[in-house]
Amino acid sequence: MDELLSVLPVEIMIQVRTPGAKQQVFNSTAQLEAAAAYTVDKSARVGHHNDCFLAVGTDYGTYTNITADKEYISN
């Protein structure tokens, strides 16, 4: 993820499938601060997509803690 962000123009953002992937790379479960949103900060340039949305109740491993992970994404 770091390499991808390093080679892409700073106005380009990427998405990861699981909240845990972003949390692991940036070593944080804290929500992005509003002041950092839409900046060139690497953590602000990484979003989330759920390609298993509404597939089944487990979402095929998208979430490790459904309540906490959805709150993290929401925030």
PQR file with spaces between the fields and no chain letter, atoms N, CA, C, O and H, PARSE charges and radii, in Angstrom:
ATOM       1  N    MET     1       0.825   -1.176    0.000 -0.4000 1.5000
ATOM       2  CA   MET     1       0.000    0.000    0.000 -0.0000 2.0000
ATOM       3  C    MET     1       0.880    1.254    0.000  0.5500 1.7000
ATOM       4  O    MET     1       0.609    2.212   -0.724 -0.5500 1.4000
ATOM       5  N    ASP     2       1.918    1.236    0.807 -0.4000 1.5000
ATOM       6  CA   ASP     2       2.807    2.393    0.878 -0.0000 2.0000
ATOM       7  C    ASP     2       3.468    2.650   -0.471  0.5500 1.7000
ATOM       8  O    ASP     2       3.566    3.793   -0.918 -0.5500 1.4000
ATOM       9  H    ASP     2       2.138    0.458    1.395  0.4000 1.0000
ATOM      10  N    GLU     3       3.917    1.583   -1.111 -0.4000 1.5000
ATOM      11  CA   GLU     3       4.560    1.734   -2.424 -0.0000 2.0000
ATOM      12  C    GLU     3       3.565    2.279   -3.449  0.5500 1.7000
ATOM      13  O    GLU     3       3.907    3.164   -4.234 -0.5500 1.4000
ATOM      14  H    GLU     3       3.837    0.655   -0.748  0.4000 1.0000
ATOM      15  N    LEU     4       2.366    1.768   -3.446 -0.4000 1.5000
ATOM      16  CA   LEU     4       1.344    2.230   -4.376 -0.0000 2.0000
ATOM      17  C    LEU     4       1.055    3.721   -4.163  0.5500 1.7000
ATOM      18  O    LEU     4       0.982    4.481   -5.129 -0.5500 1.4000
ATOM      19  H    LEU     4       2.088    1.050   -2.809  0.4000 1.0000
ATOM      20  N    LEU     5       0.895    4.132   -2.929 -0.4000 1.5000
ATOM      21  CA   LEU     5       0.650    5.540   -2.634 -0.0000 2.0000
ATOM      22  C    LEU     5       1.847    6.410   -3.019  0.5500 1.7000
ATOM      23  O    LEU     5       1.685    7.568   -3.404 -0.5500 1.4000
ATOM      24  H    LEU     5       0.954    3.515   -2.144  0.4000 1.0000
ATOM      25  N    SER     6       3.033    5.848   -2.913 -0.4000 1.5000
ATOM      26  CA   SER     6       4.246    6.609   -3.243 -0.0000 2.0000
ATOM      27  C    SER     6       4.377    6.884   -4.738  0.5500 1.7000
ATOM      28  O    SER     6       4.905    7.922   -5.138 -0.5500 1.4000
ATOM      29  H    SER     6       3.164    4.908   -2.600  0.4000 1.0000
ATOM      30  N    VAL     7       3.897    5.951   -5.566 -0.4000 1.5000
ATOM      31  CA   VAL     7       4.067    6.124   -7.007 -0.0000 2.0000
ATOM      32  C    VAL     7       2.875    6.809   -7.685  0.5500 1.7000
ATOM      33  O    VAL     7       3.005    7.315   -8.800 -0.5500 1.4000
ATOM      34  H    VAL     7       3.468    5.108   -5.242  0.4000 1.0000
ATOM      35  N    LEU     8       1.741    6.824   -7.031 -0.4000 1.5000
ATOM      36  CA   LEU     8       0.560    7.483   -7.600 -0.0000 2.0000
ATOM      37  C    LEU     8       0.606    8.981   -7.324  0.5500 1.7000
ATOM      38  O    LEU     8       1.168    9.403   -6.314 -0.5500 1.4000
ATOM      39  H    LEU     8       1.636    6.413   -6.125  0.4000 1.0000
ATOM      40  N    PRO     9       0.027    9.785   -8.201 -0.5600 1.5000
ATOM      41  CA   PRO     9      -0.081   11.226   -7.910  0.2800 2.0000
ATOM      42  C    PRO     9      -0.851   11.423   -6.604  0.5500 1.7000
ATOM      43  O    PRO     9      -1.752   10.645   -6.293 -0.5500 1.4000
ATOM      44  N    VAL    10      -0.506   12.448   -5.847 -0.4000 1.5000
ATOM      45  CA   VAL    10      -1.106   12.651   -4.521 -0.0000 2.0000
ATOM      46  C    VAL    10      -2.613   12.899   -4.561  0.5500 1.7000
ATOM      47  O    VAL    10      -3.288   12.741   -3.544 -0.5500 1.4000
ATOM      48  H    VAL    10       0.226   13.081   -6.099  0.4000 1.0000
ATOM      49  N    GLU    11      -3.145   13.284   -5.712 -0.4000 1.5000
ATOM      50  CA   GLU    11      -4.589   13.495   -5.787 -0.0000 2.0000
ATOM      51  C    GLU    11      -5.356   12.191   -6.029  0.5500 1.7000
ATOM      52  O    GLU    11      -6.587   12.189   -6.050 -0.5500 1.4000
ATOM      53  H    GLU    11      -2.596   13.412   -6.538  0.4000 1.0000
ATOM      54  N    ILE    12      -4.637   11.094   -6.211 -0.4000 1.5000
ATOM      55  CA   ILE    12      -5.265    9.786   -6.423 -0.0000 2.0000
ATOM      56  C    ILE    12      -5.363    9.045   -5.099  0.5500 1.7000
ATOM      57  O    ILE    12      -4.404    8.975   -4.331 -0.5500 1.4000
ATOM      58  H    ILE    12      -3.638   11.096   -6.194  0.4000 1.0000
ATOM      59  N    MET    13      -6.548    8.494   -4.851 -0.4000 1.5000
ATOM      60  CA   MET    13      -6.784    7.727   -3.635 -0.0000 2.0000
ATOM      61  C    MET    13      -6.949    6.259   -4.009  0.5500 1.7000
ATOM      62  O    MET    13      -7.222    5.932   -5.165 -0.5500 1.4000
ATOM      63  H    MET    13      -7.327    8.552   -5.475  0.4000 1.0000
ATOM      64  N    ILE    14      -6.785    5.386   -3.037 -0.4000 1.5000
ATOM      65  CA   ILE    14      -6.976    3.956   -3.262 -0.0000 2.0000
ATOM      66  C    ILE    14      -7.956    3.423   -2.219  0.5500 1.7000
ATOM      67  O    ILE    14      -8.261    4.093   -1.233 -0.5500 1.4000
ATOM      68  H    ILE    14      -6.564    5.651   -2.099  0.4000 1.0000
ATOM      69  N    GLN    15      -8.442    2.205   -2.457 -0.4000 1.5000
ATOM      70  CA   GLN    15      -9.334    1.563   -1.510 -0.0000 2.0000
ATOM      71  C    GLN    15      -8.797    0.178   -1.175  0.5500 1.7000
ATOM      72  O    GLN    15      -8.142   -0.465   -1.995 -0.5500 1.4000
ATOM      73  H    GLN    15      -8.194    1.661   -3.258  0.4000 1.0000
ATOM      74  N    VAL    16      -9.081   -0.266    0.033 -0.4000 1.5000
ATOM      75  CA   VAL    16      -8.741   -1.612    0.461 -0.0000 2.0000
ATOM      76  C    VAL    16     -10.027   -2.334    0.831  0.5500 1.7000
ATOM      77  O    VAL    16     -11.039   -1.701    1.132 -0.5500 1.4000
ATOM      78  H    VAL    16      -9.613    0.256    0.700  0.4000 1.0000
ATOM      79  N    ARG    17      -9.983   -3.660    0.805 -0.4000 1.5000
ATOM      80  CA   ARG    17     -11.187   -4.440    1.029 -0.0000 2.0000
ATOM      81  C    ARG    17     -11.603   -4.497    2.498  0.5500 1.7000
ATOM      82  O    ARG    17     -12.795   -4.486    2.805 -0.5500 1.4000
ATOM      83  H    ARG    17      -9.162   -4.175    0.560  0.4000 1.0000
ATOM      84  N    THR    18     -10.646   -4.557    3.389 -0.4000 1.5000
ATOM      85  CA   THR    18     -11.005   -4.712    4.799 -0.0000 2.0000
ATOM      86  C    THR    18     -10.490   -3.540    5.635  0.5500 1.7000
ATOM      87  O    THR    18      -9.426   -2.993    5.346 -0.5500 1.4000
ATOM      88  H    THR    18      -9.678   -4.566    3.139  0.4000 1.0000
ATOM      89  N    PRO    19     -11.234   -3.155    6.662 -0.5600 1.5000
ATOM      90  CA   PRO    19     -10.752   -2.111    7.563  0.2800 2.0000
ATOM      91  C    PRO    19      -9.434   -2.527    8.213  0.5500 1.7000
ATOM      92  O    PRO    19      -8.562   -1.689    8.447 -0.5500 1.4000
ATOM      93  N    GLY    20      -9.290   -3.814    8.501 -0.4000 1.5000
ATOM      94  CA   GLY    20      -8.081   -4.310    9.131 -0.0000 2.0000
ATOM      95  C    GLY    20      -6.827   -4.082    8.305  0.5500 1.7000
ATOM      96  O    GLY    20      -5.748   -3.888    8.865 -0.5500 1.4000
ATOM      97  H    GLY    20      -9.998   -4.494    8.310  0.4000 1.0000
ATOM      98  N    ALA    21      -6.949   -4.100    6.988 -0.4000 1.5000
ATOM      99  CA   ALA    21      -5.789   -3.872    6.123 -0.0000 2.0000
ATOM     100  C    ALA    21      -5.246   -2.466    6.328  0.5500 1.7000
ATOM     101  O    ALA    21      -4.037   -2.278    6.464 -0.5500 1.4000
ATOM     102  H    ALA    21      -7.825   -4.258    6.534  0.4000 1.0000
ATOM     103  N    LYS    22      -6.127   -1.487    6.351 -0.4000 1.5000
ATOM     104  CA   LYS    22      -5.689   -0.108    6.574 -0.0000 2.0000
ATOM     105  C    LYS    22      -5.154    0.071    7.988  0.5500 1.7000
ATOM     106  O    LYS    22      -4.135    0.729    8.193 -0.5500 1.4000
ATOM     107  H    LYS    22      -7.109   -1.640    6.241  0.4000 1.0000
ATOM     108  N    GLN    23      -5.843   -0.515    8.961 -0.4000 1.5000
ATOM     109  CA   GLN    23      -5.416   -0.390   10.349 -0.0000 2.0000
ATOM     110  C    GLN    23      -4.033   -1.000   10.561  0.5500 1.7000
ATOM     111  O    GLN    23      -3.225   -0.467   11.321 -0.5500 1.4000
ATOM     112  H    GLN    23      -6.672   -1.050    8.794  0.4000 1.0000
ATOM     113  N    GLN    24      -3.765   -2.108    9.894 -0.4000 1.5000
ATOM     114  CA   GLN    24      -2.471   -2.766   10.037 -0.0000 2.0000
ATOM     115  C    GLN    24      -1.359   -1.932    9.411  0.5500 1.7000
ATOM     116  O    GLN    24      -0.304   -1.756   10.020 -0.5500 1.4000
ATOM     117  H    GLN    24      -4.422   -2.541    9.276  0.4000 1.0000
ATOM     118  N    VAL    25      -1.579   -1.422    8.217 -0.4000 1.5000
ATOM     119  CA   VAL    25      -0.548   -0.638    7.535 -0.0000 2.0000
ATOM     120  C    VAL    25      -0.221    0.638    8.302  0.5500 1.7000
ATOM     121  O    VAL    25       0.948    0.998    8.439 -0.5500 1.4000
ATOM     122  H    VAL    25      -2.436   -1.566    7.722  0.4000 1.0000
ATOM     123  N    PHE    26      -1.238    1.318    8.798 -0.4000 1.5000
ATOM     124  CA   PHE    26      -1.015    2.581    9.496 -0.0000 2.0000
ATOM     125  C    PHE    26      -0.898    2.402   11.008  0.5500 1.7000
ATOM     126  O    PHE    26      -0.753    3.378   11.745 -0.5500 1.4000
ATOM     127  H    PHE    26      -2.188    1.026    8.686  0.4000 1.0000
ATOM     128  N    ASN    27      -0.962    1.151   11.465 -0.4000 1.5000
ATOM     129  CA   ASN    27      -0.783    0.811   12.874 -0.0000 2.0000
ATOM     130  C    ASN    27      -1.674    1.656   13.779  0.5500 1.7000
ATOM     131  O    ASN    27      -1.227    2.195   14.792 -0.5500 1.4000
ATOM     132  H    ASN    27      -1.080    0.358   10.866  0.4000 1.0000
ATOM     133  N    SER    28      -2.955    1.758   13.386 -0.4000 1.5000
ATOM     134  CA   SER    28      -3.887    2.569   14.163 -0.0000 2.0000
ATOM     135  C    SER    28      -5.325    2.148   13.890  0.5500 1.7000
ATOM     136  O    SER    28      -5.691    1.823   12.760 -0.5500 1.4000
ATOM     137  H    SER    28      -3.317    1.321   12.563  0.4000 1.0000
ATOM     138  N    THR    29      -6.124    2.161   14.939 -0.4000 1.5000
ATOM     139  CA   THR    29      -7.555    1.934   14.780 -0.0000 2.0000
ATOM     140  C    THR    29      -8.330    3.233   14.979  0.5500 1.7000
ATOM     141  O    THR    29      -9.561    3.235   14.996 -0.5500 1.4000
ATOM     142  H    THR    29      -5.827    2.426   15.856  0.4000 1.0000
ATOM     143  N    ALA    30      -7.602    4.334   15.130 -0.4000 1.5000
ATOM     144  CA   ALA    30      -8.239    5.638   15.327 -0.0000 2.0000
ATOM     145  C    ALA    30      -8.821    6.145   14.013  0.5500 1.7000
ATOM     146  O    ALA    30      -8.255    5.925   12.942 -0.5500 1.4000
ATOM     147  H    ALA    30      -6.602    4.333   15.117  0.4000 1.0000
ATOM     148  N    GLN    31      -9.949    6.819   14.109 -0.4000 1.5000
ATOM     149  CA   GLN    31     -10.557    7.395   12.916 -0.0000 2.0000
ATOM     150  C    GLN    31      -9.703    8.526   12.375  0.5500 1.7000
ATOM     151  O    GLN    31      -8.920    9.128   13.109 -0.5500 1.4000
ATOM     152  H    GLN    31     -10.409    6.997   14.978  0.4000 1.0000
ATOM     153  N    LEU    32      -9.851    8.807   11.116 -0.4000 1.5000
ATOM     154  CA   LEU    32      -9.143    9.905   10.479 -0.0000 2.0000
ATOM     155  C    LEU    32      -9.687   11.223   11.020  0.5500 1.7000
ATOM     156  O    LEU    32     -10.901   11.418   11.075 -0.5500 1.4000
ATOM     157  H    LEU    32     -10.488    8.318   10.519  0.4000 1.0000
ATOM     158  N    GLU    33      -8.819   12.101   11.408 -0.4000 1.5000
ATOM     159  CA   GLU    33      -9.240   13.412   11.900 -0.0000 2.0000
ATOM     160  C    GLU    33      -9.794   14.233   10.734  0.5500 1.7000
ATOM     161  O    GLU    33      -9.288   14.145    9.616 -0.5500 1.4000
ATOM     162  H    GLU    33      -7.832   11.942   11.364  0.4000 1.0000
ATOM     163  N    ALA    34     -10.817   15.018   10.991 -0.4000 1.5000
ATOM     164  CA   ALA    34     -11.460   15.822    9.944 -0.0000 2.0000
ATOM     165  C    ALA    34     -10.465   16.743    9.239  0.5500 1.7000
ATOM     166  O    ALA    34     -10.566   16.959    8.032 -0.5500 1.4000
ATOM     167  H    ALA    34     -11.228   15.089   11.899  0.4000 1.0000
ATOM     168  N    ALA    35      -9.513   17.280    9.984 -0.4000 1.5000
ATOM     169  CA   ALA    35      -8.529   18.189    9.390 -0.0000 2.0000
ATOM     170  C    ALA    35      -7.622   17.486    8.383  0.5500 1.7000
ATOM     171  O    ALA    35      -7.061   18.133    7.497 -0.5500 1.4000
ATOM     172  H    ALA    35      -9.430   17.104   10.965  0.4000 1.0000
ATOM     173  N    ALA    36      -7.475   16.172    8.511 -0.4000 1.5000
ATOM     174  CA   ALA    36      -6.609   15.413    7.597 -0.0000 2.0000
ATOM     175  C    ALA    36      -7.350   14.944    6.343  0.5500 1.7000
ATOM     176  O    ALA    36      -6.725   14.604    5.338 -0.5500 1.4000
ATOM     177  H    ALA    36      -7.931   15.647    9.231  0.4000 1.0000
ATOM     178  N    ALA    37      -8.673   14.929    6.405 -0.4000 1.5000
ATOM     179  CA   ALA    37      -9.461   14.436    5.271 -0.0000 2.0000
ATOM     180  C    ALA    37      -9.184   15.242    4.004  0.5500 1.7000
ATOM     181  O    ALA    37      -9.052   16.465    4.041 -0.5500 1.4000
ATOM     182  H    ALA    37      -9.180   15.206    7.221  0.4000 1.0000
ATOM     183  N    TYR    38      -9.102   14.535    2.902 -0.4000 1.5000
ATOM     184  CA   TYR    38      -8.891   15.146    1.578 -0.0000 2.0000
ATOM     185  C    TYR    38      -7.561   15.882    1.471  0.5500 1.7000
ATOM     186  O    TYR    38      -7.426   16.838    0.707 -0.5500 1.4000
ATOM     187  H    TYR    38      -9.209   13.541    2.872  0.4000 1.0000
ATOM     188  N    THR    39      -6.582   15.422    2.247 -0.4000 1.5000
ATOM     189  CA   THR    39      -5.237   15.983    2.150 -0.0000 2.0000
ATOM     190  C    THR    39      -4.327   14.954    1.482  0.5500 1.7000
ATOM     191  O    THR    39      -4.786   13.887    1.075 -0.5500 1.4000
ATOM     192  H    THR    39      -6.692   14.646    2.868  0.4000 1.0000
ATOM     193  N    VAL    40      -3.058   15.270    1.371 -0.4000 1.5000
ATOM     194  CA   VAL    40      -2.098   14.334    0.781 -0.0000 2.0000
ATOM     195  C    VAL    40      -1.582   13.323    1.807  0.5500 1.7000
ATOM     196  O    VAL    40      -0.762   12.468    1.471 -0.5500 1.4000
ATOM     197  H    VAL    40      -2.685   16.137    1.701  0.4000 1.0000
ATOM     198  N    ASP    41      -2.052   13.410    3.048 -0.4000 1.5000
ATOM     199  CA   ASP    41      -1.698   12.441    4.073 -0.0000 2.0000
ATOM     200  C    ASP    41      -2.044   11.038    3.576  0.5500 1.7000
ATOM     201  O    ASP    41      -3.152   10.806    3.093 -0.5500 1.4000
ATOM     202  H    ASP    41      -2.718   14.104    3.321  0.4000 1.0000
ATOM     203  N    LYS    42      -1.114   10.116    3.692 -0.4000 1.5000
ATOM     204  CA   LYS    42      -1.344    8.772    3.148 -0.0000 2.0000
ATOM     205  C    LYS    42      -2.574    8.104    3.743  0.5500 1.7000
ATOM     206  O    LYS    42      -3.326    7.456    3.015 -0.5500 1.4000
ATOM     207  H    LYS    42      -0.214   10.305    4.085  0.4000 1.0000
ATOM     208  N    SER    43      -2.800    8.244    5.036 -0.4000 1.5000
ATOM     209  CA   SER    43      -3.974    7.597    5.629 -0.0000 2.0000
ATOM     210  C    SER    43      -5.277    8.216    5.117  0.5500 1.7000
ATOM     211  O    SER    43      -6.311    7.549    5.094 -0.5500 1.4000
ATOM     212  H    SER    43      -2.190    8.771    5.627  0.4000 1.0000
ATOM     213  N    ALA    44      -5.234    9.471    4.712 -0.4000 1.5000
ATOM     214  CA   ALA    44      -6.421   10.121    4.146 -0.0000 2.0000
ATOM     215  C    ALA    44      -6.685    9.665    2.717  0.5500 1.7000
ATOM     216  O    ALA    44      -7.795    9.821    2.209 -0.5500 1.4000
ATOM     217  H    ALA    44      -4.394   10.013    4.731  0.4000 1.0000
ATOM     218  N    ARG    45      -5.681    9.109    2.076 -0.4000 1.5000
ATOM     219  CA   ARG    45      -5.809    8.676    0.679 -0.0000 2.0000
ATOM     220  C    ARG    45      -6.241    7.221    0.555  0.5500 1.7000
ATOM     221  O    ARG    45      -6.347    6.704   -0.557 -0.5500 1.4000
ATOM     222  H    ARG    45      -4.779    8.982    2.489  0.4000 1.0000
ATOM     223  N    VAL    46      -6.495    6.546    1.687 -0.4000 1.5000
ATOM     224  CA   VAL    46      -6.898    5.143    1.665 -0.0000 2.0000
ATOM     225  C    VAL    46      -8.320    5.022    2.187  0.5500 1.7000
ATOM     226  O    VAL    46      -8.620    5.419    3.314 -0.5500 1.4000
ATOM     227  H    VAL    46      -6.408    6.966    2.591  0.4000 1.0000
ATOM     228  N    GLY    47      -9.184    4.471    1.358 -0.4000 1.5000
ATOM     229  CA   GLY    47     -10.571    4.265    1.735 -0.0000 2.0000
ATOM     230  C    GLY    47     -10.897    2.784    1.787  0.5500 1.7000
ATOM     231  O    GLY    47     -10.006    1.937    1.720 -0.5500 1.4000
ATOM     232  H    GLY    47      -8.940    4.149    0.443  0.4000 1.0000
ATOM     233  N    HIS    48     -12.166    2.482    1.903 -0.4000 1.5000
ATOM     234  CA   HIS    48     -12.630    1.100    2.072 -0.0000 2.0000
ATOM     235  C    HIS    48     -13.703    0.786    1.042  0.5500 1.7000
ATOM     236  O    HIS    48     -14.574    1.611    0.768 -0.5500 1.4000
ATOM     237  H    HIS    48     -12.890    3.170    1.957  0.4000 1.0000
ATOM     238  N    HIS    49     -13.635   -0.395    0.482 -0.4000 1.5000
ATOM     239  CA   HIS    49     -14.741   -0.896   -0.334 -0.0000 2.0000
ATOM     240  C    HIS    49     -15.066   -2.298    0.137  0.5500 1.7000
ATOM     241  O    HIS    49     -14.168   -3.061    0.493 -0.5500 1.4000
ATOM     242  H    HIS    49     -12.928   -1.066    0.704  0.4000 1.0000
ATOM     243  N    ASN    50     -16.319   -2.635    0.142 -0.4000 1.5000
ATOM     244  CA   ASN    50     -16.759   -3.950    0.595 -0.0000 2.0000
ATOM     245  C    ASN    50     -17.363   -4.664   -0.597  0.5500 1.7000
ATOM     246  O    ASN    50     -18.536   -4.467   -0.916 -0.5500 1.4000
ATOM     247  H    ASN    50     -17.049   -2.015   -0.147  0.4000 1.0000
ATOM     248  N    ASP    51     -16.577   -5.485   -1.251 -0.4000 1.5000
ATOM     249  CA   ASP    51     -17.071   -6.182   -2.426 -0.0000 2.0000
ATOM     250  C    ASP    51     -18.000   -7.340   -2.078  0.5500 1.7000
ATOM     251  O    ASP    51     -18.526   -7.999   -2.975 -0.5500 1.4000
ATOM     252  H    ASP    51     -15.625   -5.645   -0.993  0.4000 1.0000
ATOM     253  N    CYS    52     -18.204   -7.592   -0.802 -0.4000 1.5000
ATOM     254  CA   CYS    52     -19.130   -8.639   -0.375 -0.0000 2.0000
ATOM     255  C    CYS    52     -20.370   -8.057    0.293  0.5500 1.7000
ATOM     256  O    CYS    52     -21.080   -8.758    1.015 -0.5500 1.4000
ATOM     257  H    CYS    52     -17.776   -7.057   -0.074  0.4000 1.0000
ATOM     258  N    PHE    53     -20.626   -6.788    0.055 -0.4000 1.5000
ATOM     259  CA   PHE    53     -21.777   -6.110    0.639 -0.0000 2.0000
ATOM     260  C    PHE    53     -23.062   -6.882    0.354  0.5500 1.7000
ATOM     261  O    PHE    53     -23.392   -7.149   -0.802 -0.5500 1.4000
ATOM     262  H    PHE    53     -20.050   -6.218   -0.531  0.4000 1.0000
ATOM     263  N    LEU    54     -23.769   -7.231    1.395 -0.4000 1.5000
ATOM     264  CA   LEU    54     -25.031   -7.973    1.338 -0.0000 2.0000
ATOM     265  C    LEU    54     -24.896   -9.388    0.785  0.5500 1.7000
ATOM     266  O    LEU    54     -25.903  -10.005    0.437 -0.5500 1.4000
ATOM     267  H    LEU    54     -23.501   -7.014    2.334  0.4000 1.0000
ATOM     268  N    ALA    55     -23.679   -9.916    0.695 -0.4000 1.5000
ATOM     269  CA   ALA    55     -23.498  -11.275    0.186 -0.0000 2.0000
ATOM     270  C    ALA    55     -24.091  -12.288    1.164  0.5500 1.7000
ATOM     271  O    ALA    55     -24.983  -13.059    0.809 -0.5500 1.4000
ATOM     272  H    ALA    55     -22.861   -9.415    0.977  0.4000 1.0000
ATOM     273  N    VAL    56     -23.598  -12.277    2.371 -0.4000 1.5000
ATOM     274  CA   VAL    56     -24.103  -13.126    3.454 -0.0000 2.0000
ATOM     275  C    VAL    56     -23.825  -12.400    4.767  0.5500 1.7000
ATOM     276  O    VAL    56     -23.154  -11.368    4.772 -0.5500 1.4000
ATOM     277  H    VAL    56     -22.874  -11.651    2.660  0.4000 1.0000
ATOM     278  N    GLY    57     -24.319  -12.914    5.844 -0.4000 1.5000
ATOM     279  CA   GLY    57     -24.145  -12.275    7.144 -0.0000 2.0000
ATOM     280  C    GLY    57     -22.701  -12.086    7.564  0.5500 1.7000
ATOM     281  O    GLY    57     -22.391  -11.150    8.301 -0.5500 1.4000
ATOM     282  H    GLY    57     -24.864  -13.752    5.840  0.4000 1.0000
ATOM     283  N    THR    58     -21.810  -12.956    7.109 -0.4000 1.5000
ATOM     284  CA   THR    58     -20.409  -12.855    7.512 -0.0000 2.0000
ATOM     285  C    THR    58     -19.608  -11.939    6.601  0.5500 1.7000
ATOM     286  O    THR    58     -18.479  -11.583    6.941 -0.5500 1.4000
ATOM     287  H    THR    58     -22.062  -13.716    6.510  0.4000 1.0000
ATOM     288  N    ASP    59     -20.147  -11.549    5.467 -0.4000 1.5000
ATOM     289  CA   ASP    59     -19.440  -10.723    4.488 -0.0000 2.0000
ATOM     290  C    ASP    59     -18.101  -11.329    4.081  0.5500 1.7000
ATOM     291  O    ASP    59     -17.176  -10.611    3.700 -0.5500 1.4000
ATOM     292  H    ASP    59     -21.064  -11.837    5.191  0.4000 1.0000
ATOM     293  N    TYR    60     -18.007  -12.642    4.164 -0.4000 1.5000
ATOM     294  CA   TYR    60     -16.819  -13.373    3.711 -0.0000 2.0000
ATOM     295  C    TYR    60     -15.520  -12.833    4.276  0.5500 1.7000
ATOM     296  O    TYR    60     -14.528  -12.732    3.555 -0.5500 1.4000
ATOM     297  H    TYR    60     -18.758  -13.225    4.473  0.4000 1.0000
ATOM     298  N    GLY    61     -15.509  -12.485    5.549 -0.4000 1.5000
ATOM     299  CA   GLY    61     -14.274  -12.087    6.206 -0.0000 2.0000
ATOM     300  C    GLY    61     -13.904  -10.618    6.097  0.5500 1.7000
ATOM     301  O    GLY    61     -12.789  -10.237    6.453 -0.5500 1.4000
ATOM     302  H    GLY    61     -16.315  -12.567    6.135  0.4000 1.0000
ATOM     303  N    THR    62     -14.818   -9.784    5.612 -0.4000 1.5000
ATOM     304  CA   THR    62     -14.522   -8.354    5.515 -0.0000 2.0000
ATOM     305  C    THR    62     -14.237   -7.769    6.889  0.5500 1.7000
ATOM     306  O    THR    62     -13.338   -6.943    7.049 -0.5500 1.4000
ATOM     307  H    THR    62     -15.724  -10.093    5.322  0.4000 1.0000
ATOM     308  N    TYR    63     -15.001   -8.200    7.872 -0.4000 1.5000
ATOM     309  CA   TYR    63     -14.886   -7.643    9.216 -0.0000 2.0000
ATOM     310  C    TYR    63     -14.401   -8.694   10.206  0.5500 1.7000
ATOM     311  O    TYR    63     -14.776   -9.863   10.115 -0.5500 1.4000
ATOM     312  H    TYR    63     -15.731   -8.872    7.742  0.4000 1.0000
ATOM     313  N    THR    64     -13.570   -8.272   11.148 -0.4000 1.5000
ATOM     314  CA   THR    64     -13.180   -9.172   12.231 -0.0000 2.0000
ATOM     315  C    THR    64     -14.067   -8.928   13.442  0.5500 1.7000
ATOM     316  O    THR    64     -14.402   -9.866   14.165 -0.5500 1.4000
ATOM     317  H    THR    64     -13.266   -7.322   11.222  0.4000 1.0000
ATOM     318  N    ASN    65     -14.446   -7.686   13.665 -0.4000 1.5000
ATOM     319  CA   ASN    65     -15.403   -7.307   14.712 -0.0000 2.0000
ATOM     320  C    ASN    65     -16.411   -6.402   14.011  0.5500 1.7000
ATOM     321  O    ASN    65     -16.151   -5.215   13.815 -0.5500 1.4000
ATOM     322  H    ASN    65     -14.174   -6.924   13.077  0.4000 1.0000
ATOM     323  N    ILE    66     -17.544   -6.951   13.639 -0.4000 1.5000
ATOM     324  CA   ILE    66     -18.496   -6.242   12.784 -0.0000 2.0000
ATOM     325  C    ILE    66     -18.866   -4.873   13.348  0.5500 1.7000
ATOM     326  O    ILE    66     -18.825   -3.877   12.626 -0.5500 1.4000
ATOM     327  H    ILE    66     -17.755   -7.915   13.798  0.4000 1.0000
ATOM     328  N    THR    67     -19.222   -4.811   14.615 -0.4000 1.5000
ATOM     329  CA   THR    67     -19.636   -3.538   15.203 -0.0000 2.0000
ATOM     330  C    THR    67     -18.506   -2.518   15.188  0.5500 1.7000
ATOM     331  O    THR    67     -18.704   -1.388   14.741 -0.5500 1.4000
ATOM     332  H    THR    67     -19.255   -5.620   15.202  0.4000 1.0000
ATOM     333  N    ALA    68     -17.336   -2.892   15.665 -0.4000 1.5000
ATOM     334  CA   ALA    68     -16.200   -1.966   15.736 -0.0000 2.0000
ATOM     335  C    ALA    68     -15.721   -1.572   14.344  0.5500 1.7000
ATOM     336  O    ALA    68     -15.415   -0.404   14.104 -0.5500 1.4000
ATOM     337  H    ALA    68     -17.175   -3.810   16.029  0.4000 1.0000
ATOM     338  N    ASP    69     -15.652   -2.532   13.422 -0.4000 1.5000
ATOM     339  CA   ASP    69     -15.166   -2.233   12.069 -0.0000 2.0000
ATOM     340  C    ASP    69     -16.122   -1.310   11.313  0.5500 1.7000
ATOM     341  O    ASP    69     -15.681   -0.406   10.603 -0.5500 1.4000
ATOM     342  H    ASP    69     -15.901   -3.481   13.617  0.4000 1.0000
ATOM     343  N    LYS    70     -17.416   -1.535   11.464 -0.4000 1.5000
ATOM     344  CA   LYS    70     -18.380   -0.655   10.796 -0.0000 2.0000
ATOM     345  C    LYS    70     -18.364    0.742   11.397  0.5500 1.7000
ATOM     346  O    LYS    70     -18.539    1.727   10.681 -0.5500 1.4000
ATOM     347  H    LYS    70     -17.774   -2.270   12.041  0.4000 1.0000
ATOM     348  N    GLU    71     -18.156    0.835   12.698 -0.4000 1.5000
ATOM     349  CA   GLU    71     -18.041    2.166   13.330 -0.0000 2.0000
ATOM     350  C    GLU    71     -16.793    2.877   12.820  0.5500 1.7000
ATOM     351  O    GLU    71     -16.824    4.078   12.551 -0.5500 1.4000
ATOM     352  H    GLU    71     -18.014    0.034   13.280  0.4000 1.0000
ATOM     353  N    TYR    72     -15.692    2.132   12.687 -0.4000 1.5000
ATOM     354  CA   TYR    72     -14.439    2.718   12.164 -0.0000 2.0000
ATOM     355  C    TYR    72     -14.658    3.259   10.759  0.5500 1.7000
ATOM     356  O    TYR    72     -14.230    4.371   10.450 -0.5500 1.4000
ATOM     357  H    TYR    72     -15.667    1.157   12.905  0.4000 1.0000
ATOM     358  N    ILE    73     -15.311    2.498    9.918 -0.4000 1.5000
ATOM     359  CA   ILE    73     -15.570    2.927    8.534 -0.0000 2.0000
ATOM     360  C    ILE    73     -16.500    4.145    8.525  0.5500 1.7000
ATOM     361  O    ILE    73     -16.278    5.107    7.790 -0.5500 1.4000
ATOM     362  H    ILE    73     -15.659    1.595   10.169  0.4000 1.0000
ATOM     363  N    SER    74     -17.523    4.082    9.341 -0.4000 1.5000
ATOM     364  CA   SER    74     -18.497    5.172    9.399 -0.0000 2.0000
ATOM     365  C    SER    74     -17.862    6.484    9.834  0.5500 1.7000
ATOM     366  O    SER    74     -18.166    7.548    9.293 -0.5500 1.4000
ATOM     367  H    SER    74     -17.704    3.301    9.938  0.4000 1.0000
ATOM     368  N    ASN    75     -16.975    6.391   10.821 -0.4000 1.5000
ATOM     369  CA   ASN    75     -16.328    7.587   11.334 -0.0000 2.0000
ATOM     370  C    ASN    75     -15.293    8.111   10.354  0.5500 1.7000
ATOM     371  O    ASN    75     -14.644    9.121   10.623 -0.5500 1.4000
ATOM     372  H    ASN    75     -16.728    5.527   11.260  0.4000 1.0000
